[in-house]
Amino acid sequence: QPAVRQTLDAVRAAAPNAKVVVIGPVSTNPDPSPSLLQTRDAIKTEADATGAVFVDPIAARWFMNRPDLVGPDGFTPPRGPTPPQPPTKAGG
């Protein structure tokens, strides 16, 4: 996974003393697809190889049976209501 390694290498170059934490993909399905598991494993392999801490939401079951916590694309958080905007001064 060259893109993962390139990203982690760029982070290390930019912040060599930072503790890097990589969060893997999520799944609301208790039986994630083999391709999603392969993606998770590839990301973990690269994180481990670069000394980053890998957090596995699938293994930790963060989102299992909670489709309300994941947007329609299956990866990003759902869009909530637009927060209220602060009032503005008249004429300003």
URZI-V273476 format. One record per residue. N is the residue number from 0. RES is the residue in one small letter. OMEGA is omega in whole degrees, -180 to 180 (none if undefined). NEAR is the number of other ideal C-beta (glycine too) atoms within 12 Angstrom. D_LAST is the distance of its C-alpha to the last C-alpha in Angstrom with 1 decimal. Layout:
n=(N,N)
res=(RES,RES)
omega=(OMEGA,OMEGA)
near=(NEAR,NEAR)
d_last=(D_LAST,D_LAST)
This chain:
n=(0,1,2,3,4,5,6,7,8,9,10,11,12,13,14,15,16,17,18,19,20,21,22,23,24,25,26,27,28,29,30,31,32,33,34,35,36,37,38,39,40,41,42,43,44,45,46,47,48,49,50,51,52,53,54,55,56,57,58,59,60,61,62,63,64,65,66,67,68,69,70,71,72,73,74,75,76,77,78,79,80,81,82,83,84,85,86,87,88,89,90,91)
res=(q,p,a,v,r,q,t,l,d,a,v,r,a,a,a,p,n,a,k,v,v,v,i,g,p,v,s,t,n,p,d,p,s,p,s,l,l,q,t,r,d,a,i,k,t,e,a,d,a,t,g,a,v,f,v,d,p,i,a,a,r,w,f,m,n,r,p,d,l,v,g,p,d,g,f,t,p,p,r,g,p,t,p,p,q,p,p,t,k,a,g,g)
omega=(-177,-178,179,-179,179,179,-179,176,179,177,179,180,-178,-176,-173,-179,-178,170,-176,178,179,178,-178,-179,180,174,174,-178,179,178,-177,-179,177,-180,177,178,177,177,178,-178,179,178,179,180,-180,178,179,-177,-179,179,178,174,179,177,-174,179,179,180,-179,177,-178,-171,-177,179,177,-179,179,-179,-178,-179,-176,179,178,-176,-174,177,178,176,177,177,178,-179,179,179,179,178,177,177,178,178,-177,none)
near=(20,10,13,28,21,14,20,30,21,16,23,22,14,12,13,13,10,16,13,27,16,30,22,33,33,30,31,27,20,13,13,25,16,12,13,23,20,17,24,30,23,23,30,28,20,28,29,20,19,28,19,27,17,28,20,27,26,29,20,15,18,20,29,19,14,17,18,12,20,23,16,12,13,20,19,13,17,17,11,9,6,6,7,6,6,6,7,7,6,5,4,5)
d_last=(50.9,49.8,46.0,46.1,48.1,46.0,42.8,44.6,46.0,42.6,41.3,44.4,44.0,40.4,41.0,44.8,44.8,42.4,43.9,43.2,43.0,43.4,42.9,45.0,44.4,44.2,46.3,46.3,49.8,52.6,54.5,52.2,53.3,55.5,53.0,50.2,52.8,53.7,50.1,49.8,53.0,52.1,48.8,50.8,53.4,51.0,49.1,52.5,53.6,50.7,50.8,47.7,47.7,47.8,46.6,48.1,46.2,49.0,51.7,49.7,49.0,45.4,44.5,47.9,47.9,44.1,42.7,39.6,38.6,38.7,36.8,38.7,39.5,41.6,39.9,36.2,34.7,33.7,30.2,28.9,26.3,22.7,21.3,18.6,15.0,13.1,10.8,7.1,5.3,5.5,3.8,0.0)
